[in-house]
Amino acid sequence: MTVGATHRRLRWPGGLSARLLGLTALFVMFAELMILAPSLASFHENWLIVRTRLAEEASVAVELAPPGAIPQRKTAELLEGAGVVTVAVSSKGMRRLLLTAPRMEKAPTLVDLRNRNFLDRLAAPFETLTPGEPRMLRIVAKPQFRDGDFVEIVTPEAPLRTDLITYLESILISSVFISLVAGLLVYLSLNAFLVRPMRRITLSMERFRAKPEDPAARLKPSGRHDEIGRAEAELARMQEDLLAALHSRARLAALGEAVAKINHDLRNMLTSAQFASERLATSGDPKVAQALPRLERALDRAVRLAEGVLAYGKSEEAAPERSPVSLADAAAEAGEDAGLDEEGVSLMIDLATDLTVQADPDQLHRILVNLFRNARQAIEANPPAGRRGLIAVSAAQGEGQTLIRIADNGPGLPERARTRLFQAFSGSQRPDGAGLGLAIARELARGHGGDLTLARSDEDGAIFELSLPDLVSETQ
């Protein structure tokens, strides 16, 4: 994926800005819909009240006129102007028709404005908007222009439905308009203060990943004092630190390559020196014979150091090729290669012969040889009083792993050595040691998904624990 493709993906319509615009418009629309029902209820009730007051005014005019002064035709005009067909008032328990119309075939629906609860008010507009045959409404309200108990009118519902639909359409249109305007304002604001800076940070990360050495790929902080400014500053610092680490890694890689070449040549020279020392052993010079063992020991230490440095200098160990390995057989072979025998430091294998583990045979052999050889050399340097040197191997299975314990009866490790025990070139306690054995052994163990740890170290000896996951239980 190229940087440009990623940059285009952040833009409209799939970017964060577009989503914010859509969400803001959606939320505003939801808020408008939440107030839609109360708005319709208020419009519905006000419409009925206005009709009632107009009819009441017309009735007052008729009532104040002399008897017979207003003909029937004029009464019909007053009713039509008020939008009603009948007007009546009730006073002291007596109901009087002030303006009347022809008799209706069906009884009108009663709407009492004097005592309606909140739910009735909310439901009334939707009853009016429900498709069906237009009804006649009988409206009862408190009088405003006369004394009495109530004023009552009868009015057709059709004009109310028409006005209510017009009002609903205006609300929906204004809601959509407000939603789009609010969403656009939020879009522009967040795009300026959040999305563009985030896009700039993302683009800098992508360019830096593609070409870290390019100065243009590094982010220049904008100097903002909010979270975006902090993110920019931290990214700039991280890029600087990572670039320094990459330069240091490149220098170390070049140095490691040079050291590997030097060690390779040195190893060849030391091999030639060993051959020369073997020829010197055939000479009859007593002085040469006396100095020769020291020369051979020095050459052996130099060769081991060169081999260890070359082995550790690899970029990484090969991935383990796992297969079922008999743990008892692997321990016996490693003990032979580590120089353990009955005449010196002996090996006690407390393992079932059919206990197997899933491991790389060669890497497991290297781990065990390193541990056995280190224990043997420690015991030989400081043998236990009154006892023979002994290294014991045992294992326990459980919780998805095999825990292999290598215990010795040597002098143990001093406190100062334990903190750097698994650090390359630092953990060795022998003058001729390179400090690579345990470091390599732990690296191989972790390559298997396990670990190598020092479980105990005191005057009675040391115990190392090697954990290997993905167990294979004892075969039947």
MARLUM-668483 format. One line per 3 residues: their letters; for each residue x, y, z of C-alpha. Coordinates in pm, 1 decimal. Each point is the difference from the previous one (the first is absolute). Layout:
N
a = X:Y:Z | ... .
//
This chain:
476
mtv = 0.0:0.0:0.0 | 144.0:334.9:-100.6 | -1.9:316.9:204.2 .
gat = -213.3:177.7:-256.3 | -265.6:-271.3:7.5 | -28.0:22.2:376.2 .
hrr = -17.0:378.2:-17.2 | -285.5:-15.6:-250.1 | -190.6:-243.1:216.7 .
lrw = -13.6:258.5:281.2 | -192.8:243.7:-219.5 | -367.2:32.0:-82.2 .
pgg = -220.3:-197.7:9.1 | 156.8:-267.4:215.3 | 214.2:210.4:228.4 .
lsa = -53.1:112.7:355.7 | -134.2:340.0:-109.4 | -277.0:-155.0:-207.4 .
rll = -97.7:-230.1:283.0 | -12.6:291.8:241.3 | -218.0:193.3:-242.7 .
glt = -240.2:-290.7:-37.6 | -12.4:-73.1:372.7 | -57.7:365.4:90.4 .
alf = -283.2:30.8:-252.3 | -148.6:-324.1:128.5 | 15.2:110.9:363.5 .
vmf = -157.4:338.0:-76.8 | -276.2:-173.5:-193.5 | -56.1:-231.4:294.8 .
ael = -22.6:300.1:234.1 | -250.9:165.5:-234.5 | -208.3:-315.6:-9.9 .
mil = 2.5:-11.6:379.6 | -172.4:340.9:11.3 | -224.7:-72.6:-300.0 .
aps = -284.2:-152.6:202.2 | -17.7:285.5:256.2 | 11.8:254.0:-284.0 .
las = -285.1:-169.1:-185.8 | -199.9:-25.0:322.2 | 47.3:370.3:70.1 .
fhe = -100.4:94.3:-357.2 | -305.7:-228.5:21.2 | -120.5:149.3:327.2 .
nwl = 63.5:360.4:-107.5 | -196.5:-59.3:-320.3 | -297.3:-125.2:199.1 .
ivr = 22.6:289.0:247.3 | 10.3:256.6:-282.4 | -309.9:-156.0:-157.2 .
trl = -174.6:8.0:336.0 | 82.4:367.9:59.3 | -115.7:100.9:-351.0 .
aee = -325.3:-183.5:48.3 | -43.0:155.3:344.1 | 49.1:350.3:-144.3 .
asv = -259.0:-70.6:-269.3 | -244.5:-126.4:258.6 | 45.9:313.5:209.2 .
ave = -84.6:215.3:-301.1 | -315.9:-201.4:-63.4 | -99.6:8.4:364.4 .
lap = 38.7:377.2:30.6 | -204.2:72.2:-314.1 | -381.4:62.0:35.0 .
pga = -217.6:-303.0:-62.0 | -46.6:-57.4:-372.4 | 262.6:256.8:-94.0 .
ipq = 236.4:-262.4:-143.0 | -161.4:-209.3:-272.5 | 66.0:-369.6:-43.0 .
rkt = 227.2:64.8:-300.0 | 219.5:231.1:206.9 | 19.9:-259.7:276.6 .
ael = 128.8:-255.5:-249.5 | 262.1:249.0:-115.9 | 111.6:55.4:360.7 .
leg = 34.0:-373.9:53.6 | 192.1:-43.9:-324.0 | 231.8:287.5:91.4 .
agv = 69.9:-155.7:337.2 | 53.7:-342.6:-159.5 | -268.7:-168.4:213.7 .
vtv = -349.7:-137.3:-54.5 | -142.5:34.0:353.4 | 63.4:219.3:304.6 .
avs = -149.6:-54.8:344.9 | 68.2:130.2:348.0 | -76.9:-140.0:340.7 .
skg = -68.3:225.6:296.2 | -126.7:-108.0:337.8 | -77.1:-346.1:-129.1 .
mrr = -203.5:131.4:-296.5 | 124.0:-68.0:-353.1 | -103.8:243.5:-276.4 .
lll = 56.8:-26.7:-374.9 | 111.1:336.9:-131.7 | 89.9:-91.2:-357.3 .
tap = -140.2:-313.7:-155.3 | 43.3:-187.6:-328.2 | -188.7:-281.2:-173.5 .
rme = -25.0:-324.8:191.1 | 298.3:-234.2:-35.8 | -34.5:-367.0:-91.6 .
kap = 275.8:-118.7:235.0 | 82.1:110.1:355.7 | 320.3:207.7:15.5 .
tlv = 311.3:-107.2:189.1 | 34.8:170.6:338.4 | 320.2:193.8:76.2 .
dlr = -8.6:157.5:347.1 | 273.0:261.9:25.4 | -66.5:66.5:365.8 .
nrn = 155.9:-313.0:147.7 | 224.2:-194.8:-238.6 | 307.2:-185.9:123.9 .
fld = 340.4:7.3:-169.7 | -38.1:-332.1:-178.9 | -338.3:100.2:-144.4 .
rla = 152.9:319.4:-134.1 | 287.5:-193.9:-163.3 | -232.6:-255.6:-157.7 .
apf = -257.3:247.6:-135.8 | 200.7:124.5:-305.3 | 78.9:-354.5:-114.0 .
etl = -370.3:-92.0:25.4 | -75.2:293.1:-228.3 | 274.4:-101.2:-246.2 .
tpg = -119.6:-362.1:-12.6 | -149.7:-65.9:-344.9 | -376.2:-46.1:2.5 .
epr = -329.5:177.6:-42.7 | 17.1:360.6:132.6 | -179.4:38.9:330.1 .
mlr = -192.3:276.7:164.8 | 153.1:123.7:326.4 | -196.4:120.3:298.0 .
iva = 233.1:237.2:186.8 | -71.0:96.1:362.0 | 204.5:279.9:161.6 .
kpq = -21.5:265.4:265.4 | -159.2:323.8:-128.7 | 216.1:308.4:-34.9 .
frd = -239.4:275.9:-112.6 | -305.1:-88.3:210.0 | -100.8:-147.0:332.7 .
gdf = -93.2:-363.4:12.7 | 111.8:-350.7:70.2 | 131.2:-82.2:-347.0 .
vei = -30.3:83.6:-365.4 | -60.3:-279.5:-247.1 | 52.1:-4.9:-374.6 .
vtp = -25.3:-257.0:-274.6 | 254.4:29.8:-280.4 | 110.3:-226.1:-287.3 .
eap = 334.6:-177.7:41.3 | 105.1:27.5:-366.7 | 141.4:358.8:24.3 .
lrt = 189.2:-101.2:314.9 | 152.4:-300.5:-180.3 | 103.9:217.6:-294.8 .
dli = 163.1:261.0:224.2 | 164.4:-272.3:209.2 | 153.8:-166.5:-308.3 .
tyl = 129.4:337.0:-120.3 | 154.4:65.2:343.4 | 155.4:-347.8:8.7 .
esi = 155.8:50.0:-342.0 | 148.0:332.7:108.2 | 146.1:-160.9:314.6 .
lis = 159.9:-283.7:-198.7 | 146.2:237.8:-257.6 | 139.1:228.6:268.9 .
svf = 136.0:-301.7:191.6 | 185.0:-126.2:-306.2 | 135.0:347.1:-67.2 .
isl = 111.9:50.8:361.7 | 157.2:-347.2:6.5 | 200.3:62.9:-314.9 .
vag = 112.4:345.3:114.5 | 97.9:-126.9:346.0 | 172.1:-301.9:-149.0 .
llv = 187.1:217.6:-248.7 | 116.9:234.9:274.3 | 116.4:-292.9:213.2 .
yls = 164.4:-154.5:-306.1 | 192.4:315.3:-82.7 | 99.0:58.8:362.5 .
lna = 118.5:-352.7:71.1 | 163.2:-27.1:-339.8 | 203.7:312.6:75.0 .
flv = 86.1:-78.2:362.0 | 18.3:-379.5:2.9 | -19.1:-185.6:-330.4 .
rpm = 257.7:199.1:-197.1 | 259.6:-14.3:280.3 | -64.5:-373.9:39.1 .
rri = 34.3:-45.5:-375.1 | 328.8:190.0:15.8 | 123.2:-222.9:282.7 .
tls = -106.3:-315.5:-184.0 | 164.1:110.6:-322.9 | 322.5:76.2:185.6 .
mer = -5.0:-347.4:156.4 | -53.6:-165.0:-338.0 | 276.0:201.5:-167.6 .
fra = 238.4:-63.7:287.9 | -68.0:-372.8:-16.7 | 64.0:-0.5:-375.0 .
kpe = 316.3:212.3:15.1 | 127.4:84.4:349.6 | 309.7:178.6:-123.2 .
dpa = -204.7:256.2:-196.9 | -8.8:328.8:199.6 | -335.8:87.1:-158.3 .
arl = -152.2:-312.7:154.0 | 58.1:126.0:352.7 | -282.2:191.5:166.7 .
kps = 44.9:360.6:101.3 | -219.2:73.8:305.5 | -252.0:279.6:-48.0 .
grh = 48.1:134.0:352.6 | -357.5:-67.6:110.9 | -54.8:-44.3:373.6 .
dei = -283.6:-254.2:-16.4 | -2.7:-377.6:-44.9 | 78.8:29.8:-370.7 .
gra = 304.2:213.3:79.6 | 117.1:-255.6:254.8 | -45.9:-281.4:-253.6 .
eae = 201.7:196.0:-257.1 | 279.9:68.0:248.8 | 13.9:-363.0:113.6 .
lar = 0.4:-125.6:-359.8 | 282.4:237.8:-89.3 | 203.2:-121.7:299.1 .
mqe = -73.5:-361.4:-84.6 | 110.0:52.0:-359.2 | 323.0:158.7:118.4 .
dll = 65.7:-283.5:246.1 | -84.7:-264.5:-258.4 | 223.0:163.4:-260.4 .
aal = 286.1:9.4:250.1 | -63.7:-365.6:82.4 | -0.7:-89.9:-368.6 .
hsr = 330.8:180.1:-50.2 | 143.8:-172.7:304.8 | -127.9:-334.6:-123.7 .
arl = 156.3:57.5:-338.9 | 333.0:84.9:163.3 | -23.9:-304.9:225.3 .
aal = -85.0:-219.5:-297.5 | 303.1:126.3:-186.6 | 214.2:-46.9:309.4 .
gea = -140.7:-349.2:53.8 | 76.9:-94.2:-357.3 | 354.4:125.9:42.5 .
vak = 38.5:-189.9:330.1 | -134.0:-315.7:-165.0 | 256.4:28.2:-278.6 .
inh = 278.3:65.2:248.3 | -107.7:-293.5:213.3 | -16.0:-223.5:-303.9 .
dlr = 354.1:90.7:-101.0 | 117.4:-23.4:360.3 | -152.3:-342.4:31.1 .
nml = 191.6:-116.3:-307.4 | 321.3:144.5:144.9 | -60.7:-173.2:332.6 .
tsa = -63.5:-328.1:-179.2 | 333.2:37.1:-175.0 | 163.1:77.1:333.8 .
qfa = -151.4:-318.7:143.4 | 148.3:-202.9:-283.9 | 336.4:164.3:66.9 .
ser = -24.9:-82.6:369.6 | -66.2:-364.9:-86.6 | 317.8:-7.7:-207.0 .
lat = 192.0:160.9:283.2 | -116.1:-281.4:228.0 | 214.9:-242.4:-203.3 .
sgd = 317.7:195.6:64.1 | 226.4:-119.4:276.1 | 62.6:340.8:151.1 .
pkv = -92.9:-17.7:370.3 | -73.9:371.6:18.5 | -246.2:-28.1:-285.5 .
aqa = -164.1:-299.9:165.3 | -33.3:197.3:321.4 | -162.6:305.4:-164.6 .
lpr = -211.6:-193.8:-247.7 | -297.0:-84.4:234.6 | -44.0:364.4:89.0 .
ler = 10.9:93.3:-369.3 | -260.8:-264.0:-85.2 | -232.8:115.4:277.0 .
ald = 31.8:360.7:-116.6 | -71.2:-99.6:-359.0 | -301.1:-209.5:105.6 .
rav = -146.2:292.1:196.1 | 58.5:234.9:-292.8 | -169.5:-239.0:-243.1 .
rla = -301.9:-44.8:230.7 | -30.1:375.7:42.7 | 10.1:54.6:-377.1 .
egv = -261.2:-271.5:-58.4 | -225.8:141.8:270.9 | 19.5:352.0:-135.7 .
lay = -77.9:-123.0:-351.1 | -295.6:-204.6:125.8 | -145.0:286.6:204.8 .
gks = 64.0:253.0:-274.9 | -268.4:-152.2:-221.1 | -301.4:228.0:-50.2 .
eea = -227.1:-263.8:149.2 | -16.0:-368.1:66.5 | -179.2:-218.2:-253.3 .
ape = -359.7:-81.2:85.2 | -22.1:-333.8:183.4 | -105.5:-301.0:-207.6 .
rsp = -202.1:-185.2:260.1 | -31.2:-374.5:20.8 | -56.5:-248.7:283.0 .
vsl = 325.4:-35.2:194.1 | 68.9:-253.1:274.3 | 107.7:213.8:291.8 .
ada = 203.9:-275.2:165.3 | 195.1:-73.1:-321.5 | 58.4:369.8:-61.2 .
aae = 136.0:45.2:354.1 | 231.0:-303.7:-34.5 | 146.0:125.1:-331.4 .
age = 47.2:351.0:137.1 | 172.5:-140.8:310.6 | 253.5:-185.3:-214.9 .
dag = 78.9:310.2:-207.8 | 26.9:210.3:317.5 | 269.4:-233.0:141.7 .
lde = -207.8:-156.7:276.3 | 107.8:-351.8:105.5 | 16.6:-226.8:300.5 .
egv = 364.8:81.5:69.7 | -57.0:373.6:30.5 | -323.3:195.2:22.7 .
slm = -280.5:-247.0:-59.9 | -347.1:42.7:-145.9 | -312.4:-140.7:165.9 .
idl = -300.1:-21.6:-236.4 | -325.3:-19.3:195.1 | -225.3:-19.2:-306.3 .
atd = -239.5:-256.9:-138.2 | 144.0:-162.3:-310.8 | -320.5:66.3:-195.7 .
ltv = -37.4:366.3:97.2 | 12.9:212.1:-315.3 | -18.6:371.8:-71.5 .
qad = -64.9:195.6:-317.2 | 329.0:176.9:-72.0 | 273.3:51.0:-256.0 .
pdq = 245.4:-285.3:74.8 | 314.2:199.6:-85.8 | -108.0:310.5:192.5 .
lhr = -106.2:-203.3:303.3 | 340.5:-173.0:-9.7 | 177.8:338.3:-4.6 .
ilv = -203.0:121.5:299.3 | 73.0:-308.6:208.1 | 369.2:-9.9:-94.2 .
nlf = 42.2:364.1:104.6 | -168.9:-61.4:335.2 | 186.8:-326.7:69.0 .
rna = 337.7:142.2:-99.6 | -44.6:311.1:214.1 | -100.2:-211.6:300.5 .
rqa = 294.0:-240.5:-50.8 | 253.3:282.4:-27.7 | -142.8:168.2:313.2 .
iea = 23.4:-326.8:197.3 | 352.2:-73.2:-124.9 | 112.9:350.5:95.8 .
npp = -140.8:-36.6:352.3 | -81.2:-367.3:73.7 | -239.6:-78.6:287.5 .
agr = 170.8:-117.8:315.5 | -30.2:-372.5:62.2 | -228.1:-56.2:-298.2 .
rgl = 29.5:-75.1:-366.4 | -123.7:254.2:-249.8 | -352.3:-74.8:-117.6 .
iav = -242.1:149.0:-250.2 | -360.8:-122.8:15.8 | -264.0:36.6:-270.7 .
saa = -373.0:-35.0:74.9 | -322.4:117.8:-160.8 | -360.8:74.4:89.1 .
qge = -298.2:44.9:-230.1 | -301.8:219.7:52.1 | -185.1:314.9:-109.4 .
gqt = 95.8:-39.0:-365.4 | 375.8:-28.4:43.2 | 287.5:-222.6:105.3 .
lir = 223.0:139.8:272.3 | 351.2:-147.8:-15.3 | 215.8:47.7:312.8 .
iad = 381.0:-15.4:-17.1 | 142.2:-6.4:352.5 | 364.6:-25.9:108.8 .
ngp = 181.8:-22.7:332.2 | 255.9:263.2:-90.8 | 85.1:319.4:184.6 .
glp = -291.2:198.3:-143.1 | 19.0:344.3:-156.8 | 107.8:315.9:180.3 .
era = -263.0:270.3:44.8 | 172.0:244.4:-235.4 | -3.6:-256.2:-280.8 .
rtr = -372.9:-69.1:11.0 | -111.2:341.6:-124.2 | 194.1:-36.4:-326.9 .
lfq = -8.9:-375.9:-29.9 | -173.3:-10.3:-340.1 | 167.6:308.2:-149.9 .
afs = 243.6:-69.4:-279.3 | 367.0:56.7:85.7 | -98.4:79.5:360.4 .
gsq = -126.1:-311.5:174.0 | 307.5:-221.0:3.9 | 174.6:-64.4:332.3 .
rpd = 302.6:-169.3:-156.6 | 301.5:202.8:-108.4 | 8.7:-177.4:-334.9 .
gag = -377.8:15.8:-59.2 | -164.7:225.0:-258.0 | -333.5:17.6:181.4 .
lgl = -192.0:-122.4:-304.8 | -117.3:-348.1:103.4 | -294.1:95.5:218.8 .
aia = -97.3:291.2:-225.7 | -20.7:-233.3:-300.0 | -180.9:-267.1:203.1 .
rel = -271.1:243.8:112.0 | -39.6:134.1:-354.1 | -54.0:-354.5:-128.5 .
arg = -249.7:-75.4:279.1 | -200.8:313.3:-74.2 | 7.3:-88.4:-368.1 .
hgg = -200.9:-307.1:100.1 | -248.6:219.7:187.5 | 146.1:-99.1:336.4 .
dlt = 267.4:145.4:226.2 | 313.0:-76.3:198.9 | 24.9:133.4:355.3 .
lar = 214.0:-38.9:309.2 | -232.4:-153.0:259.5 | 244.7:-21.1:291.5 .
sde = 363.9:63.0:79.8 | 163.7:-45.0:340.3 | 282.8:-188.1:167.1 .
dga = -173.4:-331.5:-77.9 | 9.6:62.7:-375.3 | -203.1:157.3:-277.1 .
ife = -323.4:-99.3:-171.2 | -92.0:113.8:-350.7 | -352.2:-48.9:-136.1 .
lsl = -64.2:-42.6:-371.6 | -366.5:29.4:-103.0 | -120.4:-132.9:-336.2 .
pdl = -365.4:43.3:-110.7 | -216.1:-217.0:-224.1 | 52.6:-317.8:194.1 .
vse = -25.8:-351.5:-123.2 | -108.5:-218.4:286.5 | 168.1:-327.2:77.3 .
tq = -60.2:-251.2:-272.7 | -192.9:-306.0:79.9 .
//
